[in-house]
Amino acid sequence: MTFKNRTALVTGAGRGIGKAIAEALAREGVAVICVSKSADSCGAAAAAIVAAGGKAQALAVDVADGAAIAKACEQLLAEHPVIDILVNNAGITRDGLLFRMTEDDWNTVLQTNLTSCFHWTKHLARPMTRARWGRIVNIASVSGIIGNAGQANYSAAKAGMIGLTKTLAREFASRSITVNAVAPGFIRTDMTADFVANPELSAKILEAVPLKRFGEATEIAALTAFLCSEEAGYITGQVFAIDGGMAM
């Protein structure tokens, strides 16, 4: 993969899929800004990249806070003329059947998973348009494609990310900025650790997965890194499910 002195910002980079994406980009020579709500987690992720010979910095931001994102972007763009690559990965779950789901459960998930993408993209994409180059990858979910009982808020947020991806791909195409989405299925991360460790529950889940295994964060990171590269310049507005065949 080819990268030409690029700088990337990855949200939710303190652990799981986001951390794997940050590490994959750093291995390709990209300078990575690792964002998470916890200063400790994004700091550890950035430190690990630097220890491995890469370039990284940590930035603690609550992505559910639009004003905090605006302030962070203002500071970043004072340091960097352009953030070339944006990976919107940060997300949370507050699962529950609809009749048990509170309004706060709904709003918090939508704000963190979807509205954050609006804020980061709005603030960071304008310099990309001036540079006439950019890569935006939104980490959605197979739940946003096929739905998932007990995840009305999460599925709605991820489906919204897919709609946002397709719209922004059309808006930014004339400036050579690509916008794509990656939709993971059941991936082995901290978020899924409880049911992965439960033999009965994991067996039931894998009944719906043709490949009969959980995915790995590195598999999401590999495709995401490719979509951020020079070689992916003719791919935009697409949704790539990495789900072991669940949504086919």
Secondary structure, 3 states (H helix, E strand, C coil): CCCCCCEEEEECCCCHHHHHHHHHHHHCCCEEEEEECCHHHHHHHHHHHHHCCCEEEEEECCCCCHHHHHHHHHHHHHHCCCCCEEEECCCCCCCECHHHCCHHHHHHHHHHHHHHHHHHHHHHHHHHHHHCCEEEEEECCCHHHHCCCCEHHHHHHHHHHHHHHHHHHHHHHHHCEEEEEEEECCEECCCCHHHHCCHHHHHHHHCCCCCCCCEEHHHHHHHHHHHCCHHHCCCCCCEEEECCCCCC
